[in-house]
Amino acid sequence: RQAIFFVESVATMVDAADMVRAAAP
């Protein structure tokens, strides 16, 4: 259960980083 939460957290971080990268010129 904790591992799933960790994976979701990492996926969210990667998603946010991807959005920032897309927003950057």
PDB file of N, CA, C and O in Angstrom:
ATOM      1  N   ARG A   1       0.840  -1.202   0.000  1.00  0.00           N
ATOM      2  CA  ARG A   1       0.000   0.000   0.000  1.00  0.00           C
ATOM      3  C   ARG A   1       0.876   1.255   0.000  1.00  0.00           C
ATOM      4  O   ARG A   1       0.614   2.202  -0.741  1.00  0.00           O
ATOM      5  N   GLN A   2       1.894   1.254   0.817  1.00  0.00           N
ATOM      6  CA  GLN A   2       2.761   2.424   0.853  1.00  0.00           C
ATOM      7  C   GLN A   2       3.513   2.569  -0.472  1.00  0.00           C
ATOM      8  O   GLN A   2       3.746   3.678  -0.953  1.00  0.00           O
ATOM      9  N   ALA A   3       3.884   1.427  -1.049  1.00  0.00           N
ATOM     10  CA  ALA A   3       4.630   1.471  -2.309  1.00  0.00           C
ATOM     11  C   ALA A   3       3.766   2.104  -3.401  1.00  0.00           C
ATOM     12  O   ALA A   3       4.259   2.890  -4.210  1.00  0.00           O
ATOM     13  N   ILE A   4       2.479   1.759  -3.420  1.00  0.00           N
ATOM     14  CA  ILE A   4       1.589   2.325  -4.437  1.00  0.00           C
ATOM     15  C   ILE A   4       1.515   3.843  -4.264  1.00  0.00           C
ATOM     16  O   ILE A   4       1.535   4.587  -5.244  1.00  0.00           O
ATOM     17  N   PHE A   5       1.429   4.295  -3.011  1.00  0.00           N
ATOM     18  CA  PHE A   5       1.372   5.733  -2.758  1.00  0.00           C
ATOM     19  C   PHE A   5       2.651   6.394  -3.260  1.00  0.00           C
ATOM     20  O   PHE A   5       2.613   7.480  -3.837  1.00  0.00           O
ATOM     21  N   PHE A   6       3.796   5.720  -3.031  1.00  0.00           N
ATOM     22  CA  PHE A   6       5.084   6.273  -3.473  1.00  0.00           C
ATOM     23  C   PHE A   6       5.116   6.383  -4.996  1.00  0.00           C
ATOM     24  O   PHE A   6       5.561   7.388  -5.551  1.00  0.00           O
ATOM     25  N   VAL A   7       4.636   5.327  -5.661  1.00  0.00           N
ATOM     26  CA  VAL A   7       4.630   5.339  -7.130  1.00  0.00           C
ATOM     27  C   VAL A   7       3.737   6.463  -7.639  1.00  0.00           C
ATOM     28  O   VAL A   7       4.086   7.159  -8.592  1.00  0.00           O
ATOM     29  N   GLU A   8       2.589   6.636  -7.003  1.00  0.00           N
ATOM     30  CA  GLU A   8       1.680   7.704  -7.436  1.00  0.00           C
ATOM     31  C   GLU A   8       2.332   9.064  -7.227  1.00  0.00           C
ATOM     32  O   GLU A   8       2.181   9.969  -8.048  1.00  0.00           O
ATOM     33  N   SER A   9       3.067   9.199  -6.111  1.00  0.00           N
ATOM     34  CA  SER A   9       3.731  10.470  -5.826  1.00  0.00           C
ATOM     35  C   SER A   9       4.768  10.772  -6.899  1.00  0.00           C
ATOM     36  O   SER A   9       4.868  11.900  -7.383  1.00  0.00           O
ATOM     37  N   VAL A  10       5.536   9.755  -7.263  1.00  0.00           N
ATOM     38  CA  VAL A  10       6.566   9.950  -8.296  1.00  0.00           C
ATOM     39  C   VAL A  10       5.904  10.298  -9.626  1.00  0.00           C
ATOM     40  O   VAL A  10       6.378  11.172 -10.352  1.00  0.00           O
ATOM     41  N   ALA A  11       4.809   9.612  -9.941  1.00  0.00           N
ATOM     42  CA  ALA A  11       4.118   9.875 -11.201  1.00  0.00           C
ATOM     43  C   ALA A  11       3.613  11.315 -11.229  1.00  0.00           C
ATOM     44  O   ALA A  11       3.663  11.972 -12.269  1.00  0.00           O
ATOM     45  N   THR A  12       3.129  11.805 -10.094  1.00  0.00           N
ATOM     46  CA  THR A  12       2.647  13.184 -10.028  1.00  0.00           C
ATOM     47  C   THR A  12       3.801  14.162 -10.229  1.00  0.00           C
ATOM     48  O   THR A  12       3.656  15.171 -10.919  1.00  0.00           O
ATOM     49  N   MET A  13       4.959  13.854  -9.617  1.00  0.00           N
ATOM     50  CA  MET A  13       6.122  14.739  -9.771  1.00  0.00           C
ATOM     51  C   MET A  13       6.566  14.775 -11.229  1.00  0.00           C
ATOM     52  O   MET A  13       6.871  15.839 -11.768  1.00  0.00           O
ATOM     53  N   VAL A  14       6.600  13.609 -11.858  1.00  0.00           N
ATOM     54  CA  VAL A  14       7.011  13.544 -13.264  1.00  0.00           C
ATOM     55  C   VAL A  14       6.016  14.316 -14.126  1.00  0.00           C
ATOM     56  O   VAL A  14       6.411  15.017 -15.058  1.00  0.00           O
ATOM     57  N   ASP A  15       4.730  14.191 -13.817  1.00  0.00           N
ATOM     58  CA  ASP A  15       3.697  14.885 -14.581  1.00  0.00           C
ATOM     59  C   ASP A  15       3.881  16.399 -14.453  1.00  0.00           C
ATOM     60  O   ASP A  15       3.782  17.127 -15.440  1.00  0.00           O
ATOM     61  N   ALA A  16       4.146  16.865 -13.237  1.00  0.00           N
ATOM     62  CA  ALA A  16       4.334  18.301 -13.012  1.00  0.00           C
ATOM     63  C   ALA A  16       5.578  18.778 -13.754  1.00  0.00           C
ATOM     64  O   ALA A  16       5.564  19.840 -14.377  1.00  0.00           O
ATOM     65  N   ALA A  17       6.656  17.993 -13.688  1.00  0.00           N
ATOM     66  CA  ALA A  17       7.887  18.384 -14.376  1.00  0.00           C
ATOM     67  C   ALA A  17       7.635  18.447 -15.884  1.00  0.00           C
ATOM     68  O   ALA A  17       8.163  19.321 -16.572  1.00  0.00           O
ATOM     69  N   ASP A  18       6.828  17.520 -16.387  1.00  0.00           N
ATOM     70  CA  ASP A  18       6.525  17.500 -17.816  1.00  0.00           C
ATOM     71  C   ASP A  18       5.753  18.762 -18.204  1.00  0.00           C
ATOM     72  O   ASP A  18       6.004  19.339 -19.262  1.00  0.00           O
ATOM     73  N   MET A  19       4.824  19.191 -17.362  1.00  0.00           N
ATOM     74  CA  MET A  19       4.046  20.397 -17.658  1.00  0.00           C
ATOM     75  C   MET A  19       4.961  21.616 -17.666  1.00  0.00           C
ATOM     76  O   MET A  19       4.845  22.482 -18.532  1.00  0.00           O
ATOM     77  N   VAL A  20       5.875  21.678 -16.689  1.00  0.00           N
ATOM     78  CA  VAL A  20       6.801  22.818 -16.628  1.00  0.00           C
ATOM     79  C   VAL A  20       7.667  22.833 -17.878  1.00  0.00           C
ATOM     80  O   VAL A  20       7.913  23.888 -18.461  1.00  0.00           O
ATOM     81  N   ARG A  21       8.124  21.659 -18.283  1.00  0.00           N
ATOM     82  CA  ARG A  21       8.977  21.574 -19.477  1.00  0.00           C
ATOM     83  C   ARG A  21       8.185  22.017 -20.708  1.00  0.00           C
ATOM     84  O   ARG A  21       8.734  22.676 -21.591  1.00  0.00           O
ATOM     85  N   ALA A  22       6.911  21.665 -20.772  1.00  0.00           N
ATOM     86  CA  ALA A  22       6.090  22.036 -21.922  1.00  0.00           C
ATOM     87  C   ALA A  22       5.832  23.545 -21.914  1.00  0.00           C
ATOM     88  O   ALA A  22       5.740  24.172 -22.969  1.00  0.00           O
ATOM     89  N   ALA A  23       5.715  24.116 -20.723  1.00  0.00           N
ATOM     90  CA  ALA A  23       5.436  25.553 -20.629  1.00  0.00           C
ATOM     91  C   ALA A  23       6.689  26.357 -20.967  1.00  0.00           C
ATOM     92  O   ALA A  23       6.594  27.479 -21.464  1.00  0.00           O
ATOM     93  N   ALA A  24       7.852  25.788 -20.700  1.00  0.00           N
ATOM     94  CA  ALA A  24       9.097  26.516 -20.979  1.00  0.00           C
ATOM     95  C   ALA A  24       9.306  26.613 -22.494  1.00  0.00           C
ATOM     96  O   ALA A  24       8.940  25.700 -23.235  1.00  0.00           O
ATOM     97  N   PRO A  25       9.875  27.686 -22.934  1.00  0.00           N
ATOM     98  CA  PRO A  25      10.102  27.882 -24.374  1.00  0.00           C
ATOM     99  C   PRO A  25      11.202  26.958 -24.907  1.00  0.00           C
ATOM    100  O   PRO A  25      11.516  26.995 -26.096  1.00  0.00           O
TER     101      PRO A  25
END
